[in-house]
Amino acid sequence: MLQVCEHDLSCSNRPIFHLPLLFKGHDVIMHLKQGVVNTLIDMEERMDLGLKGKVALVTGSSRGIGKEVATELLKEGAKVVLNSRNASEIESVKLELVQQHGVSENDVLGISADLRSDAAVKKMVEEAVHTYGTIDILVNNAGIFEAKPFDQIPSDDYLTFYDINVVGSVRATLAVLPHMLRKKWGRIIMMASENGPQPDPMMIHYNLTKSALINLASSLAKAYGSSGILVNAVSPAFIGTPGVEEMMNNGAAAEGIRFDQYIKKFQAENRPNIKLGRMGTMKEVSAIVAFLCSERASFINGANFRVDGGSVGCVN
């Protein structure tokens, strides 16, 4: 017998009542308030994101968040196209996913392609479509970052960051768009960052690209929403990726303290709004990405989802 406070259901009074739960197969029958409200939930259907058989291209998926997103989509039954500039690295990841998650080799395709090249991106998408027939989902995850004071950033670096982080996403989107328009269904995710709405003074060249990706998502949502193509951004903050952990390790070594001590120090000084006392995990990011790629997110378009532990200190 589970006790629930009615206050948790936004009622004005706070008496305690009992909530009996009857499990029968996948069904959960919930009786609230002496049987006045009876709700039948098919648990299996509720958990199905409707991604079985969908084809997803995840750029920059040989490591970090991109790899975690690819893994999550595979678990949900999608066929996944992995992408990296390094051919051997992407094949290694493909083998790892097949061995660890019990999926067929036919469900994972690894393609090396440099997103700075129009021709390479076009060829990548053509190969994916030749293999799977279409592309339903695009996760624009590929990107670069670094921390550097403004007066030490060469002007050419701005062009490099913009070409990879923003124009690379534009190239991939342009290449998959005809296939989504043909089916009148598609999901496109721009992997942005807290640095978009909340710029970091030590990463100005990076900040600009992430603001642009949020704007790009909103712009494309307006342009193609009526065609069944939903476009959203996801903005993580202080996630335990290999790149961030490397930064934390370097910082700890420079100050002569332990890794965990440096994380707490860094968080207190640089991310004071994160009250959870830890870094986020890549799984916490991939979960929201998978949802936004799914049938369940059918009325979400042009939004920016912050997976930041409260780091960004504004209402929206």
ZIHUZI-V837241 format. One record per pair of residues at least 4 apart in sequence whose C-alpha atoms are under 8 Angstrom apart, sorted by the first residue. I is the first residue (numbers start at 1). J is the second residue. D is the distance in Angstrom with one decimal. If there is no record, write none. Layout:
I J D
I J D
This chain:
1 18 6.7
1 19 6.5
1 20 5.5
1 21 7.4
2 18 6.0
2 19 5.3
2 20 6.4
2 21 7.8
3 16 6.7
3 17 6.1
3 18 4.8
3 19 6.0
4 8 7.5
4 16 6.1
4 17 6.1
4 18 6.4
4 19 6.7
5 9 7.6
5 14 6.2
5 15 6.3
5 16 4.9
5 17 6.7
6 10 6.9
6 11 5.8
6 13 7.1
6 14 5.5
6 15 6.3
6 16 6.5
6 17 7.4
7 11 5.0
7 12 6.4
7 13 6.5
7 14 5.1
7 15 7.9
17 33 7.4
18 32 8.0
19 30 7.1
19 31 6.4
19 32 6.2
20 30 6.7
20 31 6.4
21 28 6.8
21 29 6.2
21 30 5.6
21 31 7.4
22 28 5.9
22 29 5.5
22 30 7.1
23 27 6.1
23 28 5.1
23 29 6.9
24 28 6.6
26 42 5.8
26 43 5.4
26 44 6.2
27 40 6.7
27 41 5.7
27 42 4.9
27 43 6.1
28 40 6.1
28 41 5.6
28 42 6.9
28 43 7.3
29 38 7.0
29 39 6.0
29 40 5.2
29 41 6.9
30 38 5.9
30 39 5.6
30 40 7.0
31 35 5.0
31 36 7.4
31 37 6.2
31 38 5.2
31 39 7.2
32 36 6.4
32 37 5.5
32 38 6.8
33 37 6.9
41 46 7.5
42 46 6.2
43 47 6.3
44 48 6.5
48 76 7.8
49 76 7.1
49 291 6.8
49 294 5.3
49 295 6.0
49 296 6.1
50 76 8.0
50 294 5.9
50 295 5.5
50 296 7.5
51 73 7.6
51 76 5.9
51 77 5.9
51 78 5.4
51 293 7.9
51 294 5.9
51 295 7.3
52 76 6.3
52 77 4.1
52 78 5.0
52 79 8.0
53 77 6.2
53 78 5.1
53 79 6.3
54 77 7.6
54 78 4.9
54 79 6.1
54 135 7.6
54 136 6.0
54 137 7.4
55 78 5.8
55 79 4.8
55 80 5.9
55 81 7.6
55 132 7.1
55 134 6.8
55 135 5.1
55 136 5.2
55 137 6.2
56 73 7.7
56 78 6.7
56 79 6.2
56 80 4.9
56 81 6.0
56 135 6.0
56 136 6.0
56 137 4.4
56 138 5.7
56 139 7.5
57 80 5.9
57 81 4.6
57 82 6.4
57 83 7.6
57 135 7.0
57 137 6.1
57 138 4.9
57 139 6.2
58 66 6.5
58 69 7.6
58 70 6.4
58 80 7.3
58 81 6.2
58 82 5.7
58 83 6.4
58 138 6.0
58 139 4.7
58 140 6.4
58 141 6.6
59 66 6.9
59 82 6.6
59 83 4.9
59 84 6.8
59 138 8.0
59 139 6.4
59 140 5.5
59 141 5.3
59 142 5.1
60 66 5.7
60 67 7.7
60 82 7.6
60 83 5.4
60 84 5.1
60 140 7.9
60 141 5.6
60 142 4.0
60 143 7.1
61 65 7.4
61 66 4.0
61 67 4.3
61 68 7.8
61 69 7.8
61 70 6.7
61 82 5.6
61 83 5.5
61 84 6.3
61 90 7.7
61 141 7.4
61 142 7.4
62 66 6.8
62 67 5.4
62 82 7.1
62 83 6.8
62 84 5.9
62 89 6.5
62 90 5.4
62 93 6.1
63 67 4.8
63 68 7.6
63 242 7.8
64 68 6.4
64 241 5.2
64 242 6.1
64 243 7.8
64 282 7.2
65 69 6.0
65 141 7.8
65 241 6.8
65 282 5.5
65 283 8.0
65 285 7.3
65 286 7.0
66 70 6.2
66 141 5.9
66 142 7.5
67 71 6.2
68 72 6.2
68 282 6.3
68 283 6.5
68 286 6.1
69 73 6.2
69 283 7.8
69 285 7.8
69 286 4.6
69 287 7.7
69 289 7.0
69 290 7.2
70 74 6.2
70 80 6.5
70 82 7.3
71 75 6.3
71 97 7.0
72 76 6.4
72 286 6.4
72 287 7.1
72 290 6.7
73 77 6.6
73 78 5.5
73 79 7.7
73 80 7.2
73 290 6.1
74 78 5.0
74 79 6.3
74 80 6.4
74 103 7.7
74 107 7.8
75 101 7.5
78 107 7.5
79 107 4.6
79 108 6.0
80 107 6.3
80 108 5.0
80 109 6.4
81 108 5.9
81 109 4.7
81 110 5.8
81 111 7.1
81 128 6.9
82 90 6.8
82 94 7.6
82 108 7.2
82 109 6.0
82 110 4.6
82 111 6.1
83 90 6.6
83 110 6.0
83 111 5.2
83 112 5.5
83 113 6.6
84 89 7.6
84 90 6.0
84 111 6.9
84 112 5.0
84 113 6.0
84 114 7.3
85 112 4.9
85 113 5.0
85 114 5.2
86 90 6.3
86 112 5.9
86 113 7.9
87 91 6.3
87 110 7.9
87 111 7.0
87 112 4.9
88 92 6.2
89 93 6.4
90 94 6.2
90 110 5.8
90 111 7.2
90 112 7.0
91 95 6.3
91 110 6.0
92 96 6.2
93 97 6.2
94 98 6.3
94 108 6.5
94 109 7.2
94 110 6.5
95 99 6.1
96 100 5.9
97 101 5.7
97 102 7.7
97 103 7.4
98 102 5.5
98 103 5.1
98 104 6.3
98 105 6.1
98 108 7.8
99 103 7.5
103 107 6.6
104 108 7.4
105 109 7.7
109 128 7.6
111 124 6.5
112 124 7.7
113 120 5.6
113 121 6.4
113 124 6.5
114 120 6.1
114 121 7.0
115 120 6.9
115 121 5.8
115 164 6.6
115 168 4.9
115 169 7.8
115 171 7.2
115 172 7.5
116 163 6.4
116 164 6.0
116 167 7.6
116 168 5.8
117 121 6.3
118 122 6.2
118 171 6.4
119 123 6.1
120 124 6.1
121 125 6.3
121 171 6.7
121 172 6.2
121 175 7.1
122 126 6.2
122 172 7.8
122 175 5.8
123 127 6.2
124 128 6.3
125 129 6.1
125 172 8.0
125 175 6.5
125 176 6.7
126 130 6.0
127 131 6.2
128 132 6.1
128 133 7.5
128 134 7.3
128 135 7.4
129 133 4.5
129 134 4.6
129 135 6.5
130 134 7.8
134 179 6.0
134 180 8.0
135 176 6.5
135 179 6.3
135 180 6.9
136 179 7.6
136 180 6.1
136 185 6.9
136 186 5.0
136 187 6.5
137 186 5.8
137 187 4.8
137 188 5.9
137 293 6.7
138 172 8.0
138 173 7.4
138 176 7.6
138 187 6.4
138 188 4.8
138 189 6.3
139 188 5.9
139 189 4.7
139 190 6.3
139 191 7.3
140 169 5.5
140 172 7.6
140 188 7.5
140 189 5.9
140 190 5.0
140 191 5.9
141 190 6.7
141 191 5.1
142 164 7.5
142 165 6.7
142 168 7.8
142 169 7.9
143 161 7.9
143 164 6.0
143 165 4.7
144 161 6.8
144 164 7.3
144 165 6.7
144 206 7.9
145 161 7.8
145 203 7.8
145 206 5.9
146 203 6.5
146 206 7.4
147 202 5.3
147 203 5.0
148 152 6.5
148 153 6.7
148 202 5.2
148 203 6.0
149 153 6.8
149 201 7.3
149 202 5.0
149 203 7.1
150 201 7.5
150 202 6.7
150 203 7.6
150 204 6.6
153 157 6.6
153 158 8.0
153 205 7.8
154 158 7.5
155 159 7.3
156 160 6.4
157 161 6.1
157 205 7.4
158 162 6.1
158 205 5.5
159 163 5.9
160 164 6.3
161 165 5.8
161 166 7.7
161 205 6.8
161 206 6.7
161 209 7.0
162 166 5.2
162 167 6.3
162 209 5.8
163 167 4.8
163 168 6.1
164 168 4.9
164 169 7.7
165 169 6.6
165 209 6.2
165 210 7.7
166 170 6.4
166 209 6.0
166 210 7.9
166 212 7.0
166 213 6.3
167 171 6.1
168 172 6.3
169 173 6.0
169 190 7.6
170 174 6.1
171 175 6.3
172 176 6.4
173 177 5.8
173 188 7.8
174 178 7.7
176 180 6.7
177 181 6.1
178 182 6.1
179 183 6.6
180 184 5.8
180 185 5.4
180 186 5.1
180 229 7.0
181 185 6.7
181 186 7.7
181 227 6.5
181 228 7.8
181 229 7.5
184 227 5.3
184 228 5.0
184 229 6.8
185 227 7.1
185 228 4.7
185 229 5.3
186 228 6.3
186 229 4.3
186 230 6.2
187 229 5.7
187 230 5.0
187 231 5.9
187 292 7.6
187 293 5.4
187 294 7.8
188 229 7.5
188 230 6.3
188 231 4.7
188 232 6.5
188 293 7.4
189 217 7.6
189 231 5.9
189 232 5.2
189 233 5.5
189 234 7.1
189 289 7.4
189 292 7.8
189 293 7.7
190 213 6.2
190 214 7.1
190 217 6.4
190 231 7.7
190 232 6.3
190 233 4.5
190 234 6.3
191 213 7.5
191 233 5.8
191 234 5.2
191 235 6.3
192 196 6.9
192 210 5.0
192 211 7.4
192 213 6.0
192 214 6.4
192 233 6.1
192 234 5.6
192 235 4.7
192 236 7.1
193 210 5.9
193 234 7.0
193 235 3.8
193 236 5.0
193 237 6.3
193 306 7.8
194 198 5.7
194 199 7.5
194 235 5.3
194 236 5.9
194 237 5.4
194 306 7.1
194 308 7.0
194 311 7.6
194 312 6.5
195 199 4.5
195 200 6.0
195 206 7.7
195 207 5.1
195 210 6.5
195 211 7.4
196 207 5.6
196 208 7.0
196 209 7.7
196 210 4.7
196 211 4.0
196 212 7.7
196 214 7.2
196 235 7.9
197 211 6.6
197 312 7.5
198 312 6.2
199 203 7.6
199 204 7.1
199 207 5.6
200 204 6.5
200 207 6.8
203 207 6.0
204 208 6.4
205 209 7.0
206 210 6.6
207 211 6.3
208 212 6.3
209 213 6.3
210 214 6.5
211 215 6.4
212 216 6.0
213 217 6.1
213 233 7.4
214 218 6.4
214 232 7.9
214 233 5.8
214 304 6.7
215 219 6.1
216 220 6.1
217 221 6.0
217 231 5.5
217 232 5.3
217 233 5.9
217 302 5.9
217 303 7.7
218 222 6.5
218 231 7.1
218 232 7.0
218 301 7.8
218 302 4.3
218 303 6.8
219 223 6.3
219 302 7.5
220 224 5.9
220 225 7.7
220 231 6.4
220 302 7.7
221 225 5.2
221 229 7.4
221 230 5.9
221 231 4.9
221 232 7.3
221 301 5.8
221 302 4.9
222 226 7.9
222 302 7.2
224 228 6.9
224 229 5.6
224 230 7.2
225 229 5.1
225 230 5.5
225 231 7.7
225 301 7.2
230 298 7.8
230 300 7.1
230 301 5.2
230 302 7.4
231 301 5.5
231 302 5.6
231 303 7.8
232 292 7.6
232 300 7.6
232 301 5.8
232 302 4.9
232 303 5.1
232 304 6.0
232 305 7.8
233 302 7.4
233 303 6.2
233 304 4.5
233 305 6.2
234 289 7.2
234 304 5.5
234 305 4.7
234 306 5.9
234 307 7.1
235 304 6.8
235 305 5.9
235 306 4.6
235 307 5.9
235 308 7.2
236 285 6.8
236 306 5.8
236 307 4.5
236 308 5.2
237 280 7.4
237 306 7.8
237 307 6.4
237 308 4.4
237 309 7.4
237 311 7.0
238 244 7.4
238 279 5.5
238 280 6.1
238 308 6.9
239 244 7.0
239 279 5.4
239 280 4.4
239 281 5.5
239 282 6.4
240 244 5.9
240 245 5.9
240 279 5.8
240 280 6.0
240 281 5.5
240 282 6.6
241 245 6.0
241 281 7.7
241 282 6.7
242 246 6.1
243 247 6.4
244 248 6.2
245 249 6.0
246 250 6.1
247 251 6.2
248 252 6.1
248 259 6.7
248 262 6.8
248 263 6.6
249 253 6.1
249 259 5.9
250 254 6.1
251 255 6.3
251 262 7.0
252 256 5.8
252 257 5.2
252 258 5.9
252 259 5.5
252 261 7.7
252 262 5.3
253 257 6.5
253 258 7.7
257 261 6.4
257 262 6.5
258 262 6.2
259 263 6.3
260 264 6.4
261 265 6.2
262 266 5.9
263 267 5.9
263 278 7.7
264 268 6.1
264 277 7.1
264 278 7.6
265 269 6.2
266 270 5.6
266 271 7.2
267 271 4.6
267 272 6.0
267 274 7.5
267 277 7.8
268 272 4.9
271 311 6.0
272 311 7.2
273 309 7.9
273 310 5.8
273 311 4.7
273 312 7.1
273 313 6.7
274 308 7.6
274 309 5.3
274 310 5.2
274 311 4.9
275 309 7.2
275 310 7.3
276 309 6.8
280 284 6.9
280 308 7.4
280 309 7.2
281 285 7.0
282 286 6.2
283 287 6.0
284 288 7.1
284 307 7.5
285 289 6.5
285 307 6.3
286 290 6.1
287 291 6.4
288 292 6.2
289 293 6.2
290 294 6.3
291 296 6.8
291 297 6.4
292 296 7.5
292 297 5.2
292 300 7.6
293 297 7.0
294 298 7.5
308 312 7.1
